[in-house]
Amino acid sequence: MLKLGPQFMDQVVKSFAGCFVFPVQDIPELRLVDTTDIEYFPDKTLILCESEGIYRFDRESNKKEKGNSVIAPTTGPGRWIKIK
């Protein structure tokens, strides 16, 4: 059996902690998140939309909005893609 030490787990926690941002209540609020600053919203950032689920930020995407599965921010590049 593979045993993972506390240093490994610390790295895992630090890796994921940087990927999540504050939650939003609904899709209109998700659209209002300004994604301009790459330091705060790097590619693959995750966000919880409390009414819909978890979304992954795709900084390079310019897909057309599609229901609640692809959301375009009002300000800034990229798209929020719903994780199924």
SEKE-915826 format. One record per atom (N, C-alpha, C, O): x, y, z; residue in three letters. Coordinates in steps of 0.02 Angstrom, whole numbers, plus 50000, padded with zeros to 5 digits. Layout:
<rs>
XYZala...
</rs>
This chain:
<rs>
500434994250000met500005000050000met500455006250000met500965006450035met500265011249960leu500635017449956leu500455021950015leu499865023250028leu500965024250051lys500835028850107lys501075035750087lys501645036650065lys500645040550096leu500815047450078leu500925051450141leu500515051650186leu501495054750144gly501675058650203gly501335065450205gly501015067450157gly501405068850262pro501085075450270pro501335080650221pro500955085150203pro501965080150198gln502225085050150gln501855084450084gln501685089550052gln501715078250064phe501345077150002phe500645080250007phe500415083649962phe500315078950062met499635081550072met499635089150075met499165092350050met500135092150106asp500195099450108asp500235102250037asp499925107350022asp500625098949993gln500685101249924gln500015100649888gln499825105149850gln499655095149899val499005094249867val498535099749888val498205102749846val498495101149953val498045106349978val498235113149949val497795116849928val498875114749948lys499095121149920lys498935121749846lys498745127049823lys498995116249810ser498855116349738ser498115117749725ser497955121849682ser497685114549763phe496965115549752phe496725122149780phe496275125249752phe497005124449835ala496785130649866ala496865136549819ala496465141249821ala497365136449776gly497475141949730gly497015141749670gly496985146549632gly496645136349661cys496225135449603cys495505137649614cys495135138849566cys495295138349677phe494605140149692phe494575147549711phe495025150149744phe494035150849691val493915157749710val493245158149747val492885153249751val493095164049772phe492485165149810phe491865162749772phe491855163149711phe491355160349807pro490745158049773pro490305163949752pro490355169449778pro489875162549703val489375167449682val488685164149691val488635158049694val488175168149693gln487505165549706gln487175162449645gln486875157049649gln487245165849586asp486875163549527asp487245165649463asp487765168849466asp486955163849405ile487265165249340ile487365172849329ile487895174749306ile486865177049343pro486985184249333pro487595186849373pro487975191049349pro487685184249434glu488255186249475glu488905183349446glu489425186649448glu488885177249419leu489465174349387leu489695178549327leu490295179549317leu489215180949288arg489385185249230arg489745191649252arg490155194349215arg489585194149312leu489885200349336leu490595199749363leu490915204749377leu490845193549369val491535192649393val492005195149339val492015192649283val492415200249357asp492895203249310asp493505198649305asp493875197849353asp493595195549247thr494135190649237thr494755193649205thr495195189949182thr494805200249203thr495355203649170thr496035201849198thr496505200649161thr496105201749265asp496755200749297asp496945193349299asp496635189449336asp497445191549260ile497655184549256ile497935181949322ile497925175949335ile498185186449364glu498435184349430glu497885181649474glu497985176849511glu497295184749470tyr496725182549511tyr496305177149477tyr495995173049510tyr496305177149411phe495905172249373phe496335168949320phe496235170249260phe496815164749341pro497195161049291pro496765155749258pro496225154049282pro497005153149203asp496655147749168asp496525141949216asp496955140449258asp495955138949211lys495745133049251lys495535134749322lys495465130149363lys495415141049337thr495145142949403thr494455139949410thr494075139549361thr494275137849470leu493615135049484leu493225139849528leu493505143249571leu492565139949516ile492125144149557ile491465140349569ile491225136949524ile491195141149628leu490545138149643leu490005143349630leu490005148749658leu489545141549585cys488935145449575cys488405141749614cys488185136349594cys488185144649670glu487755141049717glu487105138449687glu486845133249709glu486845141849637ser486215139549607ser486315134249552ser485835130849533ser486935133649526glu487045129249468glu487575123849476glu487515118449447glu488095125149515gly488635120249522gly489325123449513gly489405129549522gly489815119349495ile490505121749490ile490675123149417ile490485119349371ile491025128749406tyr491245130849340tyr492005131349338tyr492325133049388tyr492285129749280arg493005130349267arg493115136049219arg492755136549169arg493595140349233phe493735146149190phe494215144049135phe494745141349148phe494015145449073asp494435144249015asp494615151048986asp494225154148950asp495205153349002arg495425160148985arg495445161348911arg495335167048889arg495585156348870glu495655157248798glu495015155948759glu494995157148699glu494495153548792ser493885151848756ser493505158048735ser493495163148769ser493195157548677asn492735162648653asn492085159448628asn491745162048584asn491935153548657lys491325149948638lys490715154348649lys490705158748693lys490205153148609lys489565156548618lys489235153948682lys489285148048698lys488895158548718glu488535156348778glu488025151048759glu487715151348706glu487955146048804lys487495140548790lys487145138748855lys487425135048897lys486535141248864gly486155139748925gly486565141248987gly486835146748994gly486595136349032asn486995137349092asn487655133549087asn488015132949137asn487825130749028ser488445126849022ser489045130949001ser489615129049016ser488955136548966val489495141048946val489275148148962val488775150548936val489655151549005ile489475158249027ile490035163149010ile490615161949027ile489865168648977ala490355173748959ala490345179149013ala489815181549032ala490945181049038pro490965186649086pro490795193249051pro490945194148992pro490505197849088thr490345204449062thr490985208349048thr491025211948998thr491485207649092thr492125211149085thr492695206149089thr492755202449138thr493115206049038gly493695201649038gly493625196048988gly493095194948959gly494185192548978pro494195187148928pro493915180648955pro493755180049014pro493865175648910gly493715168848929gly492985167148938gly492535171348927gly492875161048960arg492205158548974arg492225154149036arg492725150949051arg491665154049072trp491555149349127trp491215143349098trp490675143949069trp491505137449105ile491235131149078ile490995126849136ile491375125349182ile490365124849134lys490085120849188lys490405113949189lys490475110749137lys490605111649249ile490875105049258ile490285100349270ile489885101549315ile490245095049232lys489675090549238lys489805085049287lys489375080749297lys
</rs>
